């Protein structure tokens, strides 16, 4: 019976991003969005159970059997780390692994808009990186923290479920707390984090009311806070946060967001055609006074138009980012058109020569 370390080592050798264990199938890896069967025997439920037990240990495995779901990380002998979710489906155990690169990518190498790097210079407020699962949110955030770590003498505290990138102390002092291991929940950790003298806080995900409330409060008290949501654009991100609150508190959270939100970077990944790998395309919202008024006055529907007409400030629509990636030779024309918000308009844009972009300073318009 092949052990889990052998499967994961083989996946690393094939440059996989994810590995899936499902009973009745061989292990399956994901490489550049494609699912590929691995050359291993079909997995039985007993085999899957032994894998989870080996990673969690007896005590944590008992908790998993009770809750039927567990998020954690595992590390191979060679130092490669994986984010893991074990869960039950149709009465059998399934496991999803996400490879966490050992080295945090340089932010400049991610091909994000230059304005994203300038968000790391903000002294306070809330910065959100959003997108679907697997859109590279964690990589973007880790790279942004890497910029801060190399440039500023700050105290950074991250709250993660589980810890993904291991951050090394450089200029900054960094503490990484894993939910379920170092602290019971995001909410409880956020209640106490302000007593730990942080300058910068990174919250792995704003997934419920308690976490949202505490995250926004931390930003409101003068800290620079980074977090993520599973939303696909800026307007949906703001609406999602507001909708989490009871109706009687939604006016209050609109005001708090209008005062604290600094930027929303919504990203998705495209397969590269110039080299193996993926490249992000992003919608970028910067909270100018016009955006803050829209949030405060519940005119979220106007935000898409503000982004469209505010390229001079460094904002960009997803379609602008997609077109830019195409003109740089990163992505295929057919995919650029198919995944755009307006395919017919995109088709016309791609016939042009891809004219210039503006590179303003973000701190000059947010402060």
Backbone torsions as a table, in degrees:
resi	resn	phi	psi	omega
1	UNK	NA	121.9	-177.1
2	UNK	-71.9	138.6	-178.5
3	UNK	-90.9	166.7	-172.9
4	UNK	-65.4	-33.5	-179.4
5	UNK	-65.2	-36.5	178.6
6	UNK	-64.8	-42.1	179.2
7	UNK	-63.2	-46.1	-177.2
8	UNK	-68.6	-37.2	177.5
9	UNK	-63.1	-41.1	177.6
10	UNK	-64.3	-38.0	179.1
11	UNK	-65.1	-38.9	177.3
12	UNK	-62.6	-41.5	179.3
13	UNK	-62.4	-24.6	178.7
14	UNK	-98.8	11.2	177.5
15	UNK	59.6	38.9	179.1
16	UNK	-77.0	154.4	173.6
17	UNK	-98.7	-29.0	-175.7
18	UNK	-142.5	156.2	172.7
19	UNK	-133.3	135.8	179.2
20	UNK	-119.1	130.3	175.5
21	UNK	-111.6	116.8	177.1
22	UNK	-134.0	135.0	-178.9
23	UNK	-61.7	134.5	-180.0
24	UNK	91.8	-1.4	178.6
25	UNK	-131.2	156.7	170.0
26	UNK	-71.2	164.0	173.4
27	UNK	-56.6	142.1	-177.5
28	UNK	-124.1	133.7	177.9
29	UNK	-110.6	158.9	174.1
30	UNK	-114.4	127.5	178.4
31	UNK	-133.7	117.0	-178.8
32	UNK	50.7	47.2	176.7
33	UNK	79.6	-12.5	-178.9
34	UNK	-89.9	140.1	174.7
35	UNK	-92.8	129.4	-174.1
36	UNK	-132.2	128.7	175.6
37	UNK	-65.7	137.0	175.3
38	UNK	-91.5	157.4	-176.2
39	UNK	-85.7	65.2	178.7
40	UNK	-136.0	161.3	179.9
41	UNK	-64.1	160.3	175.0
42	UNK	-61.7	140.5	-176.2
43	UNK	-86.1	131.8	172.7
44	UNK	-96.0	164.6	179.1
45	UNK	-64.0	-36.5	178.4
46	UNK	-64.8	-38.3	178.2
47	UNK	-65.4	-45.4	178.6
48	UNK	-62.0	-39.8	178.5
49	UNK	-61.7	-43.6	179.6
50	UNK	-63.6	-35.2	177.6
51	UNK	-62.3	-48.2	-178.3
52	UNK	-66.2	-41.1	179.0
53	UNK	-61.1	-41.1	-179.4
54	UNK	-64.8	-33.9	-178.7
55	UNK	-82.4	-35.0	-174.5
56	UNK	-93.2	-32.7	-170.7
57	UNK	85.5	161.0	-172.9
58	UNK	-58.0	-43.6	-174.2
59	UNK	-67.6	-48.0	-179.6
60	UNK	-71.5	-27.2	177.8
61	UNK	-67.2	-36.6	176.9
62	UNK	-61.6	-40.4	178.2
63	UNK	-65.3	-39.9	177.6
64	UNK	-60.5	-42.8	-179.3
65	UNK	-65.1	-29.7	178.3
66	UNK	-76.9	-46.8	-176.6
67	UNK	-83.0	-20.1	178.5
68	UNK	67.2	16.7	-179.5
69	UNK	-162.4	141.2	179.0
70	UNK	-152.9	134.7	172.1
71	UNK	-108.6	132.5	179.4
72	UNK	-162.4	-179.1	176.2
73	UNK	-126.2	157.6	177.3
74	UNK	-139.0	149.3	-176.4
75	UNK	-125.8	132.0	176.9
76	UNK	-81.4	167.9	-177.8
77	UNK	-62.3	-27.5	-179.2
78	UNK	-86.0	3.0	176.4
79	UNK	97.3	-9.3	177.6
80	UNK	-67.3	137.0	-176.3
81	UNK	-115.7	149.0	177.9
82	UNK	-131.2	138.9	166.0
83	UNK	-84.2	134.8	-172.2
84	UNK	-128.6	137.6	166.3
85	UNK	-124.5	119.9	174.0
86	UNK	-106.7	138.4	-176.5
87	UNK	-156.2	170.5	176.2
88	UNK	-103.2	141.8	171.6
89	UNK	-144.2	127.0	-176.8
90	UNK	51.7	38.0	175.1
91	UNK	81.8	1.2	179.1
92	UNK	-120.2	160.4	-177.9
93	UNK	-83.1	136.5	173.2
94	UNK	-128.5	150.4	-177.0
95	UNK	-135.4	136.0	174.6
96	UNK	-119.8	125.2	178.8
97	UNK	-111.3	137.7	171.9
98	UNK	-121.4	120.6	179.3
99	UNK	-68.4	130.6	175.9
100	UNK	-105.7	112.2	-179.6
101	UNK	-56.3	143.2	-179.1
102	UNK	-67.0	-32.5	-177.4
103	UNK	-106.1	130.3	176.2
104	UNK	-70.0	124.8	-179.6
105	UNK	-62.4	145.1	171.2
106	UNK	-65.3	132.6	-176.6
107	UNK	-57.0	-34.9	180.0
108	UNK	-65.0	-25.8	-177.6
109	UNK	-82.0	-8.4	-178.7
110	UNK	-84.4	-7.7	178.5
111	UNK	61.9	36.2	173.0
112	UNK	-86.3	163.2	177.6
113	UNK	-60.7	141.6	-178.3
114	UNK	-54.7	-28.7	-178.1
115	UNK	-63.0	-25.6	179.5
116	UNK	-63.3	-40.4	179.0
117	UNK	-64.0	-35.5	-178.7
118	UNK	-70.4	-18.7	175.4
119	UNK	-63.4	-23.3	179.5
120	UNK	-72.3	-12.2	178.6
121	UNK	-89.0	-6.4	-178.4
122	UNK	-64.5	140.7	-179.9
123	UNK	-82.7	-22.8	-174.5
124	UNK	-161.1	171.6	175.2
125	UNK	105.9	-178.4	-174.6
126	UNK	-111.9	126.0	176.6
127	UNK	-119.2	124.6	-176.7
128	UNK	-113.7	133.6	172.4
129	UNK	-112.5	119.9	-171.9
130	UNK	-125.3	166.7	178.9
131	UNK	154.3	171.8	179.6
132	UNK	-71.9	169.2	176.9
133	UNK	-58.6	132.1	-179.8
134	UNK	84.3	13.3	-178.4
135	UNK	-86.9	-0.1	178.0
136	UNK	89.4	19.3	-178.1
137	UNK	-60.9	-46.7	-177.4
138	UNK	-63.2	-38.1	178.9
139	UNK	-65.1	-43.8	178.3
140	UNK	-61.2	-46.8	-179.9
141	UNK	-63.0	-44.2	179.8
142	UNK	-61.9	-39.2	179.1
143	UNK	-67.7	-36.8	177.2
144	UNK	-66.1	-42.5	176.6
145	UNK	-64.4	-33.8	176.8
146	UNK	-61.7	-37.8	176.7
147	UNK	-63.2	-45.9	179.1
148	UNK	-62.4	-44.1	-177.8
149	UNK	-60.3	-34.1	-178.7
150	UNK	-84.7	-12.6	-170.6
151	UNK	-116.3	-32.9	-171.2
152	UNK	-123.8	150.3	173.1
153	UNK	-91.2	88.9	-175.5
154	UNK	-128.1	160.6	171.6
155	UNK	-102.3	111.8	-176.9
156	UNK	-108.2	129.3	175.3
157	UNK	-121.1	126.7	176.4
158	UNK	-111.0	142.5	176.0
159	UNK	-119.8	112.5	-170.1
160	UNK	-133.8	152.5	-179.0
161	UNK	-138.9	86.6	-5.4
162	UNK	-91.3	-177.6	172.8
163	UNK	-63.1	131.5	179.4
164	UNK	-103.3	-88.2	179.3
165	UNK	-73.3	132.2	174.6
166	UNK	-83.8	115.2	-176.3
167	UNK	-93.2	132.2	179.5
168	UNK	-95.8	144.1	175.9
169	UNK	-70.6	123.0	173.9
170	UNK	-120.1	-104.0	173.1
171	UNK	-71.4	-36.9	-175.5
172	UNK	-93.3	162.1	171.9
173	UNK	-102.0	122.9	-172.3
174	UNK	-120.1	131.4	171.4
175	UNK	-117.8	132.5	177.6
176	UNK	-119.5	120.3	-177.8
177	UNK	-111.8	128.0	-178.8
178	UNK	-97.8	125.4	179.6
179	UNK	-65.0	134.0	-179.1
180	UNK	88.9	-11.8	179.1
181	UNK	-123.3	-53.3	177.6
182	UNK	-92.5	-19.0	-179.8
183	UNK	-158.8	152.8	-172.2
184	UNK	-73.6	-30.7	-175.4
185	UNK	-160.4	164.2	175.2
186	UNK	-59.3	-44.1	-176.9
187	UNK	-60.0	-46.8	-179.0
188	UNK	-67.4	-37.9	179.1
189	UNK	-65.8	-40.3	-179.3
190	UNK	-69.0	-29.8	177.7
191	UNK	-63.4	-30.1	-174.8
192	UNK	-103.4	-14.0	-173.0
193	UNK	-64.0	-30.6	-179.0
194	UNK	-68.8	-17.9	176.1
195	UNK	-85.3	-2.1	-175.8
196	UNK	-103.1	14.0	174.5
197	UNK	56.7	50.8	178.3
198	UNK	-83.7	152.8	166.0
199	UNK	-97.4	-38.0	-176.2
200	UNK	-133.1	135.8	-179.7
201	UNK	-124.0	134.0	173.8
202	UNK	-117.5	120.3	179.9
203	UNK	-105.5	119.1	-173.1
204	UNK	-53.4	-39.7	-179.1
205	UNK	-161.3	134.6	174.2
206	UNK	-89.0	87.5	-167.7
207	UNK	-104.1	-10.2	-179.2
208	UNK	-152.7	175.7	-175.5
209	UNK	-60.5	-46.1	-177.7
210	UNK	-60.2	-44.0	-179.6
211	UNK	-67.5	-43.2	178.3
212	UNK	-59.9	-46.8	-178.3
213	UNK	-60.7	-46.2	-177.3
214	UNK	-69.2	-35.9	179.7
215	UNK	-66.0	-47.0	179.8
216	UNK	-65.4	-38.8	178.1
217	UNK	-62.1	-41.3	178.9
218	UNK	-61.4	-40.3	177.4
219	UNK	-68.3	-34.6	-178.7
220	UNK	-68.5	-25.7	-178.4
221	UNK	-87.5	10.5	171.8
222	UNK	101.6	10.1	177.9
223	UNK	-95.4	157.0	170.6
224	UNK	-91.2	119.7	-173.7
225	UNK	-122.1	131.0	174.6
226	UNK	-112.5	142.9	175.7
227	UNK	-158.1	177.9	-179.0
228	UNK	-131.3	157.2	169.1
229	UNK	-140.5	155.4	175.9
230	UNK	-90.0	68.1	177.4
231	UNK	-128.7	157.6	-169.6
232	UNK	-102.1	-11.0	176.5
233	UNK	-153.5	173.7	-173.3
234	UNK	-67.5	-44.7	-178.7
235	UNK	-61.8	-44.3	178.6
236	UNK	-63.7	-34.8	178.5
237	UNK	-61.3	-48.2	-179.4
238	UNK	-64.9	-43.2	178.5
239	UNK	-62.3	-39.7	-179.9
240	UNK	-61.4	-44.4	179.7
241	UNK	-63.2	-46.1	-178.8
242	UNK	-63.5	-40.6	-176.7
243	UNK	-69.1	-21.2	177.4
244	UNK	-65.6	-29.1	-176.5
245	UNK	-81.9	149.7	172.8
246	UNK	-59.0	153.0	-175.5
247	UNK	-53.2	-38.8	-177.2
248	UNK	-70.5	-13.0	-178.8
249	UNK	-109.6	1.3	-173.3
250	UNK	-71.5	-32.2	174.8
251	UNK	-64.0	-38.0	179.8
252	UNK	-65.4	-44.2	-178.3
253	UNK	-70.2	-30.5	174.6
254	UNK	-60.0	-44.2	179.5
255	UNK	-65.1	-43.0	-179.9
256	UNK	-64.0	-43.4	178.1
257	UNK	-64.8	-40.8	179.0
258	UNK	-60.1	-32.1	-178.7
259	UNK	-84.4	-28.5	-169.5
260	UNK	-112.1	-30.8	-175.4
261	UNK	-66.3	128.9	179.8
262	UNK	-105.3	-37.8	-177.2
263	UNK	-163.7	152.9	170.9
264	UNK	-127.6	123.0	175.9
265	UNK	-111.7	108.5	-179.6
266	UNK	-103.6	123.3	-173.2
267	UNK	-130.2	157.5	173.1
268	UNK	-142.7	159.3	-176.6
269	UNK	-105.9	142.5	175.4
270	UNK	-119.9	145.5	174.1
271	UNK	-70.7	131.4	178.8
272	UNK	-79.9	145.5	177.4
273	UNK	-106.5	-12.3	-178.3
274	UNK	-89.5	-20.9	-177.8
275	UNK	-161.8	154.3	177.8
276	UNK	-60.8	138.4	178.2
277	UNK	132.3	-169.3	-176.7
278	UNK	-126.4	158.1	176.4
279	UNK	-135.6	138.3	179.4
280	UNK	-84.2	143.9	166.3
281	UNK	-115.7	143.9	-169.5
282	UNK	-136.6	144.9	162.5
283	UNK	-97.6	135.4	-177.5
284	UNK	-125.5	121.2	173.9
285	UNK	-110.5	126.6	172.8
286	UNK	-111.3	135.3	-171.5
287	UNK	-84.9	81.7	171.9
288	UNK	-74.5	176.1	179.8
289	UNK	-61.8	-35.0	178.7
290	UNK	-64.6	-41.1	178.7
291	UNK	-66.7	-42.5	-179.6
292	UNK	-61.2	-39.6	177.5
293	UNK	-64.3	-39.0	178.4
294	UNK	-62.9	-41.5	179.7
295	UNK	-66.9	-46.8	-176.8
296	UNK	-63.7	-36.1	-174.7
297	UNK	-99.6	11.8	177.0
298	UNK	59.0	44.5	174.9
299	UNK	-114.0	50.9	-175.9
300	UNK	-61.7	-29.6	-178.1
301	UNK	-61.8	-16.5	-179.5
302	UNK	-86.6	-10.3	-172.4
303	UNK	-65.3	-40.1	-179.9
304	UNK	-57.9	-40.5	179.0
305	UNK	-68.7	-36.3	177.9
306	UNK	-63.2	-43.5	178.1
307	UNK	-60.0	-45.2	-178.1
308	UNK	-59.0	-35.9	-174.0
309	UNK	-101.7	10.2	-174.3
310	UNK	-122.5	33.5	178.4
311	UNK	-62.3	-28.2	-179.4
312	UNK	-64.4	-21.8	177.1
313	UNK	-89.6	-7.6	-177.8
314	UNK	104.3	-0.2	175.6
315	UNK	-74.7	156.5	174.6
316	UNK	-154.4	146.5	173.7
317	UNK	-80.5	163.1	176.4
318	UNK	-60.8	-39.7	-178.7
319	UNK	-65.2	-35.8	176.1
320	UNK	-63.1	-41.4	179.6
321	UNK	-65.8	-40.4	178.6
322	UNK	-62.6	-45.2	179.1
323	UNK	-62.0	-40.9	179.2
324	UNK	-62.0	-42.4	178.8
325	UNK	-64.3	-36.4	177.9
326	UNK	-65.8	-47.0	-177.9
327	UNK	-66.5	-24.0	175.8
328	UNK	-81.9	-4.4	178.2
329	UNK	83.2	17.7	-177.1
330	UNK	-84.3	-37.8	-170.5
331	UNK	-127.7	160.0	-177.4
332	UNK	-76.9	148.1	-179.0
333	UNK	-61.9	-45.5	-177.6
334	UNK	-61.1	-41.4	-179.9
335	UNK	-70.4	-37.9	177.9
336	UNK	-59.2	-43.2	180.0
337	UNK	-70.7	-44.8	-175.2
338	UNK	-64.6	-33.4	-175.0
339	UNK	-99.8	8.8	177.8
340	UNK	-83.8	160.9	178.1
341	UNK	-71.8	-29.1	-179.1
342	UNK	-133.2	86.1	-174.6
343	UNK	-57.3	-40.4	-178.4
344	UNK	-66.1	-39.7	177.2
345	UNK	-67.7	-41.5	179.4
346	UNK	-60.5	-39.9	180.0
347	UNK	-59.8	-39.4	177.7
348	UNK	-69.4	-40.7	-179.7
349	UNK	-61.2	-41.0	-176.0
350	UNK	-70.1	-11.5	175.3
351	UNK	-83.9	-11.4	178.4
352	UNK	-83.0	-171.5	-175.8
353	UNK	-101.0	6.0	178.4
354	UNK	67.1	71.7	-173.5
355	UNK	-74.6	-175.3	-163.1
356	UNK	-64.9	161.3	173.7
357	UNK	-122.0	155.2	-178.8
358	UNK	-102.8	144.5	-177.0
359	UNK	-125.6	79.1	179.6
360	UNK	-80.1	175.3	177.0
361	UNK	-98.9	122.3	-172.8
362	UNK	-66.8	-38.4	-175.6
363	UNK	-65.4	-24.0	-178.4
364	UNK	-72.3	-21.0	-178.1
365	UNK	-109.7	-10.9	-178.9
366	UNK	-98.7	-22.8	-175.5
367	UNK	-98.1	NA	NA
